[in-house]
Each structure stands twice: as structure tokens, then as C-alpha cells.
Amino acid sequence: MVAVDLALRSFAMAKTPLSFLCILLALFARSVSGGPLEELQPGEWYEVPNSRLDAHKPNPTPPGAFPNIINAWSSGAFDTKRERLLVWGGGHCDYAGNEIYAFDMHTLTWSRIWGPTPNELIPSCQEAVQLPGGGAHTYSDGNPSPRHTYDSLEYIPEPIDGLLEVGGAAWGGSGGGAFLFSFKTGDWRELDKPLQGRLGNEAVYDRRTQRYFMRARNRVLELDLIGNEWAEHGNACPAGCSSDRTTAELDPTRNLIVFVGDGDFAIYNIATGQHSEPVTRGATEIESTDATGLAYDPSSDLIVAWGGHRGARPQDVYTMDLRDLGDLQWNRVIPAASNTVIPSSMSSKGTYGRFRYSPTYNVFVLYNHVSENVFIYKLGDSIGTPDNIPPDAPSSLQVQ
């Protein structure tokens, strides 16, 4: 059934009958032999060969440094219709290219699916800084410049089918408004700006209500994508949300938004409008990682987190069950004994939305560096706890 479903999706995405035939043959071969994602065992990581993003950068490359499409506080989103990780970022004087990249979970390959604006239509960063409003929020072709997206980048499913970015730091400037890319029409449009915001916003999209929720400063903002209208909700972060290295994720079963990173843990209840900062226990080192990778796993009904520094090893993931808000515990999940892969450490600016759950394959996809490969993880069956985690193996042994 999975192979049939993938074939139908491939036909919808194929631009020509020949391209569809090529995809179909690849899927058939995979269904017969079993692909690496199907063969991945619980608790194992997989490094996708030849999956460096820099192999697909534009030529000529836009101003700035291409690695900053990720390194410059940039996030990612997951296109659930086509089963692919989306990457878009840059901004300030770090990188001017506004192209969109997609990593396809079916073919395990990257592609540049849109852009960039031609270099001759992009002002230098020095010129952009002098523009009214500070920065080039859009280029002369009408398309938005890239941003430090932080955690505000989200895929918006049908009936919109688009990629949404709010705020961030535009090319040569600061806050950059709200822009939506449509996969149906292949173009960008600007939305009404939020009531307030900051550079480092945390956001999620709720499929049931078709609402985009964003924590900005000390408020939670709600965007109705159909009506293009913003609403402002009650107090969030009474002590102030000052960090721009926090990631949000939605638990759709309980209508809860979880915020994790840079020492922060908070919960926002969509139904009641209450924002709380409960005390957690267990493997809480994950809360200290910058822009923690965060995803909800519907198969286990758990929040799953990843962070590759500050005490969190890159081969481990962390889980939390939100069913009992009076006893919130982080559990560290160590790799299976059969695992042979250790993913690359977290980017120096964090991960944000570049750690996502793939519903078709029931795995997590992680990407942190344009010069390194993509990593895939399958959640283990046994959940580790702070009390039964074995110590790291010593690097060397001496016999006395």
C-alpha cells in the first residue's frame, strides 16, 4: 500500500510522463529490495550517502556565504503532502539567496525547487542597510529576501499548500514581515504583518483549526491563514521571552505548544490560553541546548527532542509524555546496540525546525550543515531514563 501511495503522489508531482516513469521504476525497485528507511531498525541512525546540500547551490552563488542558509539562525519545515524537508534561510549580511530547497524522503535526494532571485536584482548588503525601513525586505523582482528564520518557518497544508515565514532578519536589516510561498502557483505573496513580534519567534501550525500560533515577546499571536487576520492572546512568559534560541512544537492530542531551548521549558495551552513554566525532571540537559530540535511523534504520542551539544550527545534523543502535566520527565533514549552511525553535532546556531517527523516512514530527519549529509533516525522501542542509562564507554583502559 505504501508503494501504491507513493506512486500516486509521484504522478501528481511529475512534470512529464518520462519523469514519472523514472520515479515509478525507482519506487518499484525499492519495494522489491527494501530501501534503507524500511530496513532501519528502532534505535538506529542512518546517514544518507551523497546528501550534501552544497552540491545544489546556485551558480553564480548569491552574495554572502552559502553555508549561512543554515548557519545564520535558520530553520526548516516539513512538507507532509510530498514528504520532504524544506530549507530556506540566510538574511542580514550572511547570505542573500532566497532559493527554497527540499530533501525528498522517497528518493533521499535534495533539489532546489525555487529561486533564487538573479544576482543583478540583489543589492549589496551595504546598499540594503541604507534602504528605508532598514534592509531589503523584498528584492526588485518582488520576491522576499531570505531571513534568519529562527523557529517561525512552517509548512501550511491544504487548502493553502504553502511555506510560511514570519519576522526574522531580512537581507541587510531586521524584522521582515510575513510571506507565504504557494506550491500551487510557485510564487510568493506578502501577508498582513503581525501585531507585534521580534526577530526570534517560535511558531507552530495547528491543522485542525488552520491556525498559525507564534510566541513573540510576551504574547502569543494567532494567524488565520484563510482570512489573513491576526489575533493577540494573553500574557506569555511573565518574566519575558528574551531568548531567540528556543523551539516550539505542537502536541495536537492535548492542544499544547511546548517551548524548549537555551535553558527554557514552557507550555502554552491553546484551549485555555494559559502559559506556564513547569518544573521538569529527568534528563533535563536537553533544555540547555540551543534551538533544540523538537518534533511530535503521533505513533508513540510523545514529544521527541534532539540536541548535539551542552551535555546532550548527538547519538541520543529525548522524549517526554505530556499526558500528566503534574509530572513532566525527560527520558534519554540511547542508540540500539546495532547502531553504527553518530550524526553530526548541532550547528553553532542550533537546529530549530530542521529536525522533523516523517509520517510515511515513521522516522525523524535531521540536517545541520550544508557540507555534511542528512541523517535519519528511527525511535527506539525502549525508552531510557536517567536512572538506567549506562555510562559512556571509557576511551581507554589501563590494566594495573
Secondary structure, DSSP 4 states (H G I P E B T S, - for coil): -HHHHHHHHHHHH-SSHHHHHHHHHHHHHHHHH--HHHHPPTT-EEEPTT--GGGG--SSPPSB-TTHHHHTT--EEEETTTTEEEE---BBTTB----EEEEETTTTEEEEEE----GGGS--HHHHHTSTTSSBSB-TTSPBPP-B-TB--EEE-TTT-EEEEES-B-BTSSB--EEEEETTTTEEEEEPPPSS--SS-EEEEETTTTEEEEEETTEEEEEETTTTEEEEEEE--TT----S--EEEEETTTTEEEEEETTEEEEEETTTTEEE---EEESGGGGGSTT-EEEEETTTTEEEEE--STT--TT-EEEE--S-TTSEEEEEEPPPTT----PPPPPTT--TTSEEEETTTTEEEE---TTS--EEE---SSPP-TTTPPPPPPS-----
